[in-house]
Amino acid sequence: MLDIKQIREQTKQVKENLTRRKDPELLKKLDQVVKKDEKYRQTLYQVEKLRHEKNDKSQEINQLKKEKKDIKKTILEVRKVTQTLAEKEQELIKLKQELTQQLMRLPNIMHESVPYGKDDTENKEIRKWGKPKKFDFEIKNHGELAEQLGIADFERSAKISGKGFYFMLGDLTMLNQALIRYGLEKLMKKGFTPVEPPEMMRRKPYEGVTDLADFENMIYKSEGEDQYFIATSEHPIAAMLMDESISEEKLPLKFAGLSINFRKEIGSHGVDEKGFFRMHQFWKVEQLIFCKPEDSWKIHEEIIKNAEEIYQELDLPYHVVNICTGDLGIVAAKKYDLEVWMPRTKEYKEVVSCSNCTDYQARRLNIKCRDKYGNNRTLHTLNSTAIATSRTLVAILENYQNKDGSITIPTVLQKYMNGKKKITTQKII
């Protein structure tokens, strides 16, 4: 959520920043916020004036009593002021709630380095790593290959759960767990604390993390309950410190979130009928950091480098793109995507999203940091995928497949597979 003081004092700059997002509705929303804030401040002035008047009248009654004079008229005046004050206070509460709701619909202020563009076709490549492997045979689709190896079953999962789910079997299950262990251990060496968060959240903290009205069509809700299944561990971990003030001496707080996540994946892409790239459920190791405002841009570069190290050690070619204005969500001030090379389709596909949310989430969640003098200010939050295992499995199955149909296990993962170096056909069922 934006700081209302920033909108008041830098209205022109905020408007220019929102204009870069290529959404004319945002300027209308900003105008509504400005008007609502003006009404709020007018009402606040009236409330403060009435409170002062009530206090003066009360003191006048006390003085009249001391002088043993008639107080009936003044009491009636106090009652009238008190009634008007109560009405104005209720109006003020309502205006404050409406203003907060309107503020929560505005996106974050973008960093000046975010490239200008209308959609994902105009995201800017900033670096590339690794050379795509050349194959002397026709590459199989990862889902087809997994079924042929007997390490995945999509038909039986569809039978009991519908499309977008899976059974992982045998070595693929172990490879999935190997990615998790590897990702967690990698981050722990960098000072991250591993966290398994709740898999469900209430609406209030969820609205603190993101614009739930915009995000709600992506997430599952427990029918009749104030409980939403999480779409990423970023959400509950970010909300973990809601309504708290953290000593700056403890910052940055670095968490490695592990969770199984749930998404409807409604949209033009839909879900994979037989595959792992776009599913209703998937495992992910996530980086989440709370830090002092002056440190967030340096940390943003650090956490994308953490993700890059992981995919370099997995020996998966990738590039990093700076997400443009027209493709940037409402929460991030700037976002990098790391996209891994998929040799079958000969294109890069997103596996990592790395965002600096500045003070946007923290203000919505009322999370502050406190200096040694006891002064509070809103801290910054950042998040980045470390490993989304399902999409990384797709990249491994395609980049590491062999002519005989086997899969070579990336060297860095072999110790988590009891030294196994290849996945071959398994007749499990």
N, C-alpha and C positions, 0 to 999 in steps of 0.2 A: 504494500500500500504506500502511496506517495505521501510525503510530509505536507500537510496543508499549509504550513508556513512557507514551504518552497513554492507552492502554487500561488500564494498571496504575494510573495515578494519577487518571484521570477516567472510571472504568468506568460510573458512573451517567449522566454526560453523553453518553458514546458510545452507550450503550443508548437513551437518549431520542432521540438524533439518528437512529439506525437505525430506531427505531419509526416515525418520520415517513415512512419510505419505504413503509410499508404492505405489508411482506413479512415475515410471521412467521418464515420460515426464517432470516432474517438474525440474529435473536436467538439462535437455536439455534447458528448458526455462531460468534457472539460468545462464547457459553458454552463452546464447544469450544476456542476460542482461549485463553480465560482458564484453562481446565483444563490445556491443553497447556503454557501458559506456566508454570503452577505446577509441573508435572512437570519442565519444563526447568530451572527455577531450583533445584529440589530436587536434581536430578542435577548441576547445575553446582556446587552447594555440596559435594556428595559428591566430585566430581572435584578441586576445589580442596583439600579436606581430605586426600584421598589423595596429591595432589602434595606437600603440606606434610609428610605423614607419610613419604613416600619420601625427601624431601630430608633430614629429620631422621635417618632410618635410614642414609642415605649418610654423613652427617656423623659418626654414631655409629661406623660401620665405620672411617672415617679415624682417629678418636680411638683405637679399639681397636687398630688397627695400630701407632699411635705408642707405645701402652702395651704392645705385643707380647702382646696377649691374644687369646683364641680368637674368631674372627669367623664361624664356620660358622652358628651359630644366627641371627645377625643377617642374614647373606646370604640364608638361607632366608626370613626375614621380608620382606626387600626384594623377593625374587622373587615372593612371594605378593601383596604390595602392588602391584608392577608389573603383574602379571597382572590383578588386580582393576581397577587404574587403566585399563589398555588396554580392558577390557570396558566400563567406564563412559564412557570417552572416545568409543567407537564409539556407545554409546547416546545420548550427548550430541549427536553429529553428526546422528544419525537424528532426534532430537527437534527439533533446530534446523531441519532440512529440512522436517519435518512442520509445524512452527509457521509457517515462512515460507509454505508452500503454503496453509495455512488463512488466514493474514493476507491473502494475495493474492486470496482469495475474498470478502473484505469490501469494500464500496464506500467511497468517500470520505466524509468528514464534510461535510455540506451547510452552506452559508452560511445564516445566520438569515433572509435575505431571500427564500429559495426558498419560493414559495407552497405551501400544503398542498393536495394534490389526489390523486385516485385514478388519473387517466389524462390523455391529451392534451386531453380536453374541458375540463379545468380549468386549463390553462395560462393565465396572466394577461397580457392585452394591456397594454403599458405606454406605447406611443405608436404613432402612425399618420402616414404621410406620403403626400401626393399624392391626387388625385381620380381614380377610375376613369373612363375615357373612355366616352362614350355612343356606341353604334353604331346606325346606321339600316339595318343589314343583318344577316343571320344569320351569326354568326361560325363559321368553319370550324375543325375540329379541326386542331391544328398539324401532326400527321403526315400527314393527308389533304392539307392545303394544301401541305406540302413536296413531296409526291409529284406533285401537280398542277403545281407549278412546275418539276418536274424536278430538284430540288436534293437529293433524298433517295431512296433505294431500300431498302425494307425487305424486299421479297420476295426479291430476289437475295441479301441478307445472310442471310436465314433459310435459303435454299437451301444456303449453304456453311457457316454457323456456327450456325444455330438461332435461336430467338426471343431478343430482347433485344440484338440487334446491329444495325448500320446501315452503309450506305454514305452518306456525305455527299459531295455533288457540287458543283462549280462555286462559285457565290457563297456557298452555305451553309458550305462548307469555309473559305472566306476569312473569313466572318463569325465562325466559331468561332475562327479564329486571331486575328481582330481583338479578340475578347474577352480572349484570353490576353495579347496585347501590351498592351492597355489596362490590364488588371489588374496586370500586372507593373510597368509604368511608373508606375502610380498608387502602388504600394507602395514602389517604389524612391525616389520623391520624398519619402517619409516615413521613409527611412532603413533600409528592408528590403534584405537581400541576396538576390538571386534564387538558387534552388537547384534543380537537377534531381537528385533522389535515386535510389538503386537502386530498381528496380521489383520486387525480391524481397527477402525477409528470412528469416533463420533463426528457428527457434522461440524460442530464449532471449531475444533482444532483443524479439521480438514480444510475448512474455509480460510483458516489462517495460513495454510501452506500454499494454496492455489485458488484460482477462481473456480469454485466447485460448480457454479452454474454453467461454465464453459466445459469443465472436465467431467461432469456427471454422466454424460453419455458414454464415457469410456470405462467407468468403474462399476462394479457390482455392489448392490446394497442388500442387506439382510431384510427380507420382507417384514414390515411391521415393527422394525427395530431401528434405533438410531445408531446403526453400525454399518460402515462401509468397508469392503475388502480393499486392502491397500494395493496400489498400482506400482509402488516402488518403496523401498525402505527409507528413501529420502524423506517421505512424508511424515511417518511417525517419529523418526529421529529428529527432524527439524522441529516438530511440535513438542518434543520431549521437554524442552525448557520453557514452554509457554508460561507467561506471567511471572517469569523469574528474572533476577538481576545477578549476573555472574561476575565475579572479581576478574579484572583484567589480567591479574597475575596468573590465572589459570588458562588464559587464551594463548594460542588457539586450542580449541578442543577438536580433536580429529577422531572421527568414528568410521569404522569399516562395517557397514550394514550388510547383513545377510538375510535375505528373505525370499520366499516364493511369492510371486506377484500375480495379480489377476487383472486382466483387461478384456473388455468386450471386443475391442478392435473393430468397431463399427466404422465404415467409411469406404472409400473407393478401393482400398487394397483388400479388405476382408481378412479372413484367416487362411492359413495353409491347411488344405485338406490332408496332405501327406507331406509334412515337413515341420521344421522347427523355427523358421525365421519369424513368423508372425503367429503367435499362439495366444490362447486365453490364459494360460499359466506358464510361468517361466521363472527360473532361478537367476538371481543377480547379486553380485557383490558391489556395493556402492560406497563411494567416498562422500562423507558429509562433514563440513567444517564450520565451526563458529569462530569468528575472529574479530579483532579490532578493525574498525573501518579503514584505517591507513594501511593495513596489511593485505586487504582482499585481492588487489590486482596482482600482487606478487604471488600469492597463493594460487590464484587462478591458473597462472602459468605452471606452477609446480604440479597441480593435480592432473593437468592434461599430460604433462611429462610422465607422471606415474603410470597413466594408462598406456602411453606410448611404449614405455619400458616393457610392460606386460606383453604387448603384441609383438615387440621386437624379439623378446625371449621366446615367444611362441613361433617366431619366424613366419609371420603372416604379413605380407605386403599391405601397406595402408597409405592413405593420405589424410591430412587434417584440413578441415574447412572452417572458415569463419562464417557463421550464419548471418545472412543478410537481413535487412530491416523488415522485409515483407514475409520472412519465414520465422522470425523470432517470436517465441511465445510471450505471454504477458509478464512472467515472473523474472526472467533473466534480463540483466543489463547488457550482457554479452554472452555468447555461447559458441563453443567449438564442438564440432562433431568429428569423431575419428571413424573413418569408413574403411573397411577391409576389402581387399580385392577378392572377388568371386570369379574364378576362372571359367566356370561353365557359361555364365552370361556375359563375361568380360566387362564387368563394371564394379565400381566400389559401392559397398552397402554399409549403412550406418550400424555400428556396434557400440559406440560410446557417445554420450552426450555430456558435455562439461560446461556448467553454468556458474557465473558469478551473479548472485541474486541481490547483491549489495544489501541495503537495509529493508528491501521490499517485504520479504517474508517475516523478518524479525519485527517490523512495525505492526504487521497484521496479527502476529502472535504475541506482541507485547514482551519481547525479549530484549533485555538491556545488558550492558556491561558497566561495571562500577570501578572507578579509579580509586587510588589510595586515599583520596580525600572524601570519598563517599558520593562523588558526582556520577550521575547516570547518563548514559547515552545509548542510542540504538546500535546494536552490533551488526555485523554482516554475516550472511550465510552463503556457502558455496556447496555445490554438489557435482559429482562426476561419476559416471559408471567406471568401475574397475574392470569387471567382467560380467557381461550378460551371457550366461553359459549357453543358452539355446542358440543364439546367433553365432557365438564363437564355435560351437559344435558344427554348425553349417559350414563355416569357413574351414575348419579342420577336415571335415569329410570331403570337401571339394579340393582343397589345396594339397592334402596329404594322401589322396587316393592313388592306388597303384593299378597297373594294367591288369593284374590278376584279380582285382576287386577288393583286395585287402586295404587296410588303412594303416599307415605308419603313424605311430603315436609321437607327438612332438617331444623332443629330448627332455625338455624341462618338466614334462608331466610324467615321465616314465617311472620316477621314484614313487609316485603316488599310485602307480598301477602295479606295484610289486615287481618292478623291473621289466614288465612286458613291453615289447617294442612294436608289436603289430596287432591289429584286430583282424581276425579272419572269421570265416563263416562259422556261426554257432547254431546248432540244431537244438534249440531249447524247447520249442513246442512243436 
